[in-house]
Amino acid sequence: MQSGGGDGEREDTCVAAGLGLRGKLDKLAAATRRSRSFLAAEAIQEYVALNSWQIEEIHKGLAEAERGEFASESEVKRVAKKWARCAG
């Protein structure tokens, strides 16, 4: 599979997929007129972007906690009240 890092450089990567997933990927490739490699690379790029963002935010939160930067009781109540209105 050809996968890119967004910088124009490409490297071959092998992805193991079960027969069910491969069949679905084949159908999607045919429907979109894209190759399996293109679709797999696109899916991997999206997955990495999403998870990289989440990991970065977790590290920021941990750093804030280590510095003792916590929300005040009033801030917590304000956010809880906001979400209670949205949920119900």
N, CA, C and O atoms as a GROMACS GRO file, in nm:
protein
  352
    1MET      N    1   0.084  -0.117   0.000
    1MET     CA    2   0.000   0.000   0.000
    1MET      C    3   0.088   0.123   0.000
    1MET      O    4   0.189   0.126   0.070
    2GLN      N    5   0.054   0.221  -0.075
    2GLN     CA    6   0.126   0.347  -0.073
    2GLN      C    7   0.062   0.436   0.032
    2GLN      O    8  -0.059   0.457   0.030
    3SER      N    9   0.140   0.486   0.123
    3SER     CA   10   0.086   0.578   0.223
    3SER      C   11   0.175   0.700   0.228
    3SER      O   12   0.297   0.691   0.217
    4GLY      N   13   0.113   0.813   0.244
    4GLY     CA   14   0.189   0.937   0.249
    4GLY      C   15   0.178   1.003   0.383
    4GLY      O   16   0.080   0.985   0.455
    5GLY      N   17   0.278   1.078   0.416
    5GLY     CA   18   0.277   1.152   0.541
    5GLY      C   19   0.228   1.294   0.521
    5GLY      O   20   0.241   1.376   0.611
    6GLY      N   21   0.172   1.323   0.405
    6GLY     CA   22   0.123   1.456   0.380
    6GLY      C   23   0.230   1.548   0.325
    6GLY      O   24   0.201   1.662   0.288
    7ASP      N   25   0.354   1.500   0.319
    7ASP     CA   26   0.463   1.584   0.272
    7ASP      C   27   0.511   1.545   0.134
    7ASP      O   28   0.616   1.592   0.088
    8GLY      N   29   0.434   1.459   0.066
    8GLY     CA   30   0.472   1.419  -0.068
    8GLY      C   31   0.558   1.294  -0.072
    8GLY      O   32   0.567   1.229  -0.177
    9GLU      N   33   0.620   1.257   0.039
    9GLU     CA   34   0.701   1.137   0.042
    9GLU      C   35   0.609   1.018   0.062
    9GLU      O   36   0.509   1.027   0.134
   10ARG      N   37   0.643   0.907  -0.001
   10ARG     CA   38   0.560   0.788   0.009
   10ARG      C   39   0.648   0.669   0.042
   10ARG      O   40   0.766   0.664   0.008
   11GLU      N   41   0.587   0.574   0.111
   11GLU     CA   42   0.658   0.453   0.150
   11GLU      C   43   0.560   0.337   0.145
   11GLU      O   44   0.444   0.352   0.182
   12ASP      N   45   0.605   0.221   0.100
   12ASP     CA   46   0.519   0.104   0.098
   12ASP      C   47   0.493   0.056   0.240
   12ASP      O   48   0.584   0.052   0.323
   13THR      N   49   0.367   0.022   0.266
   13THR     CA   50   0.327  -0.029   0.396
   13THR      C   51   0.229  -0.143   0.371
   13THR      O   52   0.142  -0.132   0.285
   14CYS      N   53   0.242  -0.249   0.445
   14CYS     CA   54   0.152  -0.364   0.431
   14CYS      C   55   0.048  -0.357   0.542
   14CYS      O   56   0.082  -0.337   0.659
   15VAL      N   57  -0.079  -0.375   0.506
   15VAL     CA   58  -0.187  -0.375   0.604
   15VAL      C   59  -0.260  -0.508   0.593
   15VAL      O   60  -0.306  -0.545   0.486
   16ALA      N   61  -0.271  -0.579   0.705
   16ALA     CA   62  -0.344  -0.705   0.708
   16ALA      C   63  -0.489  -0.676   0.741
   16ALA      O   64  -0.518  -0.609   0.840
   17ALA      N   65  -0.580  -0.726   0.658
   17ALA     CA   66  -0.723  -0.706   0.681
   17ALA      C   67  -0.794  -0.839   0.664
   17ALA      O   68  -0.761  -0.917   0.575
   18GLY      N   69  -0.891  -0.864   0.750
   18GLY     CA   70  -0.969  -0.986   0.737
   18GLY      C   71  -1.046  -0.986   0.606
   18GLY      O   72  -1.063  -0.882   0.543
   19LEU      N   73  -1.094  -1.104   0.566
   19LEU     CA   74  -1.164  -1.116   0.439
   19LEU      C   75  -1.288  -1.028   0.435
   19LEU      O   76  -1.319  -0.970   0.330
   20GLY      N   77  -1.361  -1.016   0.546
   20GLY     CA   78  -1.481  -0.932   0.548
   20GLY      C   79  -1.447  -0.787   0.523
   20GLY      O   80  -1.515  -0.719   0.446
   21LEU      N   81  -1.344  -0.739   0.589
   21LEU     CA   82  -1.302  -0.600   0.570
   21LEU      C   83  -1.249  -0.578   0.430
   21LEU      O   84  -1.276  -0.475   0.368
   22ARG      N   85  -1.175  -0.675   0.380
   22ARG     CA   86  -1.120  -0.660   0.245
   22ARG      C   87  -1.234  -0.653   0.143
   22ARG      O   88  -1.228  -0.575   0.048
   23GLY      N   89  -1.336  -0.735   0.162
   23GLY     CA   90  -1.451  -0.732   0.071
   23GLY      C   91  -1.522  -0.597   0.074
   23GLY      O   92  -1.558  -0.543  -0.030
   24LYS      N   93  -1.540  -0.543   0.194
   24LYS     CA   94  -1.602  -0.410   0.207
   24LYS      C   95  -1.515  -0.304   0.143
   24LYS      O   96  -1.566  -0.213   0.076
   25LEU      N   97  -1.386  -0.315   0.162
   25LEU     CA   98  -1.292  -0.219   0.103
   25LEU      C   99  -1.297  -0.228  -0.050
   25LEU      O  100  -1.292  -0.126  -0.118
   26ASP      N  101  -1.305  -0.350  -0.102
   26ASP     CA  102  -1.316  -0.369  -0.247
   26ASP      C  103  -1.442  -0.302  -0.302
   26ASP      O  104  -1.436  -0.234  -0.405
   27LYS      N  105  -1.554  -0.319  -0.233
   27LYS     CA  106  -1.680  -0.258  -0.277
   27LYS      C  107  -1.671  -0.106  -0.274
   27LYS      O  108  -1.716  -0.037  -0.366
   28LEU      N  109  -1.612  -0.053  -0.167
   28LEU     CA  110  -1.596   0.092  -0.154
   28LEU      C  111  -1.502   0.146  -0.262
   28LEU      O  112  -1.527   0.252  -0.318
   29ALA      N  113  -1.396   0.072  -0.289
   29ALA     CA  114  -1.300   0.114  -0.392
   29ALA      C  115  -1.370   0.119  -0.528
   29ALA      O  116  -1.351   0.213  -0.605
   30ALA      N  117  -1.449   0.018  -0.558
   30ALA     CA  118  -1.520   0.015  -0.686
   30ALA      C  119  -1.621   0.129  -0.695
   30ALA      O  120  -1.633   0.194  -0.799
   31ALA      N  121  -1.694   0.152  -0.585
   31ALA     CA  122  -1.797   0.256  -0.586
   31ALA      C  123  -1.738   0.396  -0.599
   31ALA      O  124  -1.799   0.484  -0.660
   32THR      N  125  -1.620   0.416  -0.543
   32THR     CA  126  -1.558   0.550  -0.545
   32THR      C  127  -1.455   0.565  -0.656
   32THR      O  128  -1.399   0.673  -0.677
   33ARG      N  129  -1.430   0.453  -0.727
   33ARG     CA  130  -1.328   0.451  -0.832
   33ARG      C  131  -1.191   0.492  -0.778
   33ARG      O  132  -1.115   0.564  -0.842
   34ARG      N  133  -1.164   0.443  -0.660
   34ARG     CA  134  -1.033   0.463  -0.595
   34ARG      C  135  -0.972   0.327  -0.570
   34ARG      O  136  -1.043   0.227  -0.569
   35SER      N  137  -0.843   0.323  -0.552
   35SER     CA  138  -0.777   0.195  -0.522
   35SER      C  139  -0.792   0.162  -0.374
   35SER      O  140  -0.816   0.250  -0.290
   36ARG      N  141  -0.778   0.034  -0.342
   36ARG     CA  142  -0.778  -0.007  -0.202
   36ARG      C  143  -0.667   0.065  -0.128
   36ARG      O  144  -0.685   0.108  -0.014
   37SER      N  145  -0.552   0.078  -0.192
   37SER     CA  146  -0.438   0.144  -0.128
   37SER      C  147  -0.469   0.289  -0.094
   37SER      O  148  -0.436   0.337   0.014
   38PHE      N  149  -0.535   0.358  -0.187
   38PHE     CA  150  -0.570   0.498  -0.162
   38PHE      C  151  -0.664   0.508  -0.043
   38PHE      O  152  -0.643   0.590   0.047
   39LEU      N  153  -0.769   0.425  -0.042
   39LEU     CA  154  -0.867   0.431   0.066
   39LEU      C  155  -0.805   0.392   0.200
   39LEU      O  156  -0.835   0.455   0.302
   40ALA      N  157  -0.719   0.290   0.202
   40ALA     CA  158  -0.655   0.250   0.326
   40ALA      C  159  -0.563   0.360   0.378
   40ALA      O  160  -0.561   0.389   0.497
   41ALA      N  161  -0.487   0.421   0.289
   41ALA     CA  162  -0.397   0.530   0.331
   41ALA      C  163  -0.476   0.647   0.385
   41ALA      O  164  -0.437   0.709   0.484
   42GLU      N  165  -0.588   0.678   0.320
   42GLU     CA  166  -0.673   0.788   0.366
   42GLU      C  167  -0.729   0.758   0.505
   42GLU      O  168  -0.731   0.846   0.592
   43ALA      N  169  -0.775   0.635   0.526
   43ALA     CA  170  -0.830   0.595   0.656
   43ALA      C  171  -0.723   0.603   0.764
   43ALA      O  172  -0.750   0.649   0.875
   44ILE      N  173  -0.602   0.557   0.733
   44ILE     CA  174  -0.493   0.561   0.831
   44ILE      C  175  -0.457   0.706   0.865
   44ILE      O  176  -0.433   0.738   0.981
   45GLN      N  177  -0.452   0.792   0.764
   45GLN     CA  178  -0.420   0.933   0.789
   45GLN      C  179  -0.524   0.996   0.882
   45GLN      O  180  -0.487   1.070   0.974
   46GLU      N  181  -0.651   0.968   0.859
   46GLU     CA  182  -0.757   1.023   0.945
   46GLU      C  183  -0.745   0.969   1.087
   46GLU      O  184  -0.760   1.044   1.184
   47TYR      N  185  -0.720   0.840   1.100
   47TYR     CA  186  -0.706   0.777   1.232
   47TYR      C  187  -0.589   0.839   1.309
   47TYR      O  188  -0.603   0.872   1.427
   48VAL      N  189  -0.476   0.854   1.242
   48VAL     CA  190  -0.358   0.910   1.307
   48VAL      C  191  -0.384   1.056   1.348
   48VAL      O  192  -0.346   1.097   1.458
   49ALA      N  193  -0.447   1.132   1.261
   49ALA     CA  194  -0.476   1.273   1.294
   49ALA      C  195  -0.566   1.282   1.416
   49ALA      O  196  -0.540   1.361   1.507
   50LEU      N  197  -0.672   1.202   1.420
   50LEU     CA  198  -0.765   1.205   1.532
   50LEU      C  199  -0.696   1.164   1.661
   50LEU      O  200  -0.708   1.232   1.763
   51ASN      N  201  -0.625   1.053   1.657
   51ASN     CA  202  -0.563   1.004   1.779
   51ASN      C  203  -0.445   1.089   1.823
   51ASN      O  204  -0.420   1.100   1.943
   52SER      N  205  -0.373   1.148   1.731
   52SER     CA  206  -0.264   1.239   1.768
   52SER      C  207  -0.319   1.360   1.842
   52SER      O  208  -0.261   1.404   1.940
   53TRP      N  209  -0.432   1.412   1.795
   53TRP     CA  210  -0.495   1.526   1.861
   53TRP      C  211  -0.537   1.488   2.003
   53TRP      O  212  -0.514   1.563   2.098
   54GLN      N  213  -0.599   1.371   2.018
   54GLN     CA  214  -0.644   1.327   2.150
   54GLN      C  215  -0.527   1.309   2.245
   54GLN      O  216  -0.533   1.352   2.360
   55ILE      N  217  -0.420   1.246   2.199
   55ILE     CA  218  -0.303   1.224   2.285
   55ILE      C  219  -0.241   1.358   2.325
   55ILE      O  220  -0.202   1.376   2.440
   56GLU      N  221  -0.233   1.451   2.231
   56GLU     CA  222  -0.178   1.584   2.262
   56GLU      C  223  -0.262   1.653   2.370
   56GLU      O  224  -0.206   1.714   2.462
   57GLU      N  225  -0.394   1.645   2.359
   57GLU     CA  226  -0.481   1.709   2.458
   57GLU      C  227  -0.468   1.641   2.595
   57GLU      O  228  -0.472   1.709   2.698
   58ILE      N  229  -0.453   1.509   2.597
   58ILE     CA  230  -0.433   1.438   2.723
   58ILE      C  231  -0.303   1.484   2.788
   58ILE      O  232  -0.300   1.509   2.909
   59HIS      N  233  -0.196   1.495   2.710
   59HIS     CA  234  -0.068   1.540   2.766
   59HIS      C  235  -0.078   1.683   2.818
   59HIS      O  236  -0.020   1.715   2.922
   60LYS      N  237  -0.151   1.769   2.748
   60LYS     CA  238  -0.171   1.906   2.797
   60LYS      C  239  -0.244   1.905   2.931
   60LYS      O  240  -0.207   1.977   3.024
   61GLY      N  241  -0.348   1.822   2.940
   61GLY     CA  242  -0.424   1.813   3.064
   61GLY      C  243  -0.341   1.760   3.179
   61GLY      O  244  -0.351   1.810   3.291
   62LEU      N  245  -0.259   1.660   3.152
   62LEU     CA  246  -0.171   1.606   3.256
   62LEU      C  247  -0.070   1.711   3.302
   62LEU      O  248  -0.041   1.721   3.421
   63ALA      N  249  -0.016   1.788   3.208
   63ALA     CA  250   0.080   1.893   3.244
   63ALA      C  251   0.012   1.999   3.331
   63ALA      O  252   0.070   2.047   3.428
   64GLU      N  253  -0.112   2.035   3.296
   64GLU     CA  254  -0.187   2.131   3.377
   64GLU      C  255  -0.209   2.076   3.518
   64GLU      O  256  -0.193   2.148   3.617
   65ALA      N  257  -0.244   1.949   3.527
   65ALA     CA  258  -0.268   1.887   3.658
   65ALA      C  259  -0.140   1.885   3.741
   65ALA      O  260  -0.142   1.911   3.861
   66GLU      N  261  -0.028   1.853   3.676
   66GLU     CA  262   0.100   1.851   3.747
   66GLU      C  263   0.138   1.989   3.800
   66GLU      O  264   0.206   2.001   3.902
   67ARG      N  265   0.092   2.094   3.730
   67ARG     CA  266   0.118   2.232   3.776
   67ARG      C  267   0.013   2.276   3.879
   67ARG      O  268   0.021   2.388   3.931
   68GLY      N  269  -0.084   2.189   3.908
   68GLY     CA  270  -0.187   2.223   4.005
   68GLY      C  271  -0.297   2.310   3.948
   68GLY      O  272  -0.372   2.374   4.023
   69GLU      N  273  -0.308   2.314   3.816
   69GLU     CA  274  -0.410   2.396   3.750
   69GLU      C  275  -0.539   2.317   3.735
   69GLU      O  276  -0.559   2.248   3.636
   70PHE      N  277  -0.625   2.330   3.835
   70PHE     CA  278  -0.752   2.260   3.833
   70PHE      C  279  -0.866   2.361   3.826
   70PHE      O  280  -0.850   2.478   3.864
   71ALA      N  281  -0.980   2.317   3.778
   71ALA     CA  282  -1.097   2.404   3.773
   71ALA      C  283  -1.146   2.428   3.916
   71ALA      O  284  -1.138   2.341   4.002
   72SER      N  285  -1.197   2.548   3.938
   72SER     CA  286  -1.255   2.579   4.068
   72SER      C  287  -1.391   2.510   4.080
   72SER      O  288  -1.447   2.463   3.980
   73GLU      N  289  -1.444   2.505   4.201
   73GLU     CA  290  -1.574   2.443   4.222
   73GLU      C  291  -1.683   2.514   4.142
   73GLU      O  292  -1.772   2.449   4.087
   74SER      N  293  -1.676   2.647   4.135
   74SER     CA  294  -1.777   2.721   4.059
   74SER      C  295  -1.767   2.693   3.908
   74SER      O  296  -1.869   2.687   3.840
   75GLU      N  297  -1.646   2.677   3.858
   75GLU     CA  298  -1.628   2.644   3.716
   75GLU      C  299  -1.686   2.506   3.684
   75GLU      O  300  -1.750   2.487   3.581
   76VAL      N  301  -1.664   2.411   3.774
   76VAL     CA  302  -1.716   2.276   3.754
   76VAL      C  303  -1.868   2.278   3.756
   76VAL      O  304  -1.932   2.214   3.673
   77LYS      N  305  -1.927   2.351   3.850
   77LYS     CA  306  -2.073   2.360   3.859
   77LYS      C  307  -2.131   2.426   3.734
   77LYS      O  308  -2.235   2.383   3.684
   78ARG      N  309  -2.065   2.530   3.683
   78ARG     CA  310  -2.113   2.599   3.563
   78ARG      C  311  -2.114   2.505   3.442
   78ARG      O  312  -2.211   2.502   3.367
   79VAL      N  313  -2.008   2.429   3.424
   79VAL     CA  314  -2.000   2.335   3.312
   79VAL      C  315  -2.102   2.222   3.329
   79VAL      O  316  -2.168   2.183   3.233
   80ALA      N  317  -2.115   2.170   3.451
   80ALA     CA  318  -2.212   2.063   3.476
   80ALA      C  319  -2.354   2.111   3.448
   80ALA      O  320  -2.434   2.037   3.391
   81LYS      N  321  -2.384   2.235   3.486
   81LYS     CA  322  -2.517   2.291   3.461
   81LYS      C  323  -2.541   2.306   3.311
   81LYS      O  324  -2.650   2.276   3.262
   82LYS      N  325  -2.439   2.351   3.238
   82LYS     CA  326  -2.450   2.367   3.093
   82LYS      C  327  -2.481   2.233   3.027
   82LYS      O  328  -2.571   2.224   2.944
   83TRP      N  329  -2.407   2.128   3.064
   83TRP     CA  330  -2.426   1.996   3.001
   83TRP      C  331  -2.556   1.932   3.044
   83TRP      O  332  -2.615   1.856   2.968
   84ALA      N  333  -2.602   1.962   3.165
   84ALA     CA  334  -2.731   1.907   3.211
   84ALA      C  335  -2.843   1.966   3.126
   84ALA      O  336  -2.939   1.895   3.093
   85ARG      N  337  -2.832   2.094   3.089
   85ARG     CA  338  -2.934   2.157   3.002
   85ARG      C  339  -2.930   2.096   2.864
   85ARG      O  340  -3.034   2.070   2.804
   86CYS      N  341  -2.810   2.072   2.812
   86CYS     CA  342  -2.795   2.016   2.676
   86CYS      C  343  -2.846   1.873   2.670
   86CYS      O  344  -2.899   1.831   2.568
   87ALA      N  345  -2.829   1.798   2.777
   87ALA     CA  346  -2.865   1.656   2.775
   87ALA      C  347  -3.014   1.633   2.803
   87ALA      O  348  -3.069   1.530   2.765
   88GLY      N  349  -3.075   1.728   2.867
   88GLY     CA  350  -3.214   1.697   2.906
   88GLY      C  351  -3.308   1.797   2.860
   88GLY      O  352  -3.428   1.785   2.885
   0.00000   0.00000   0.00000
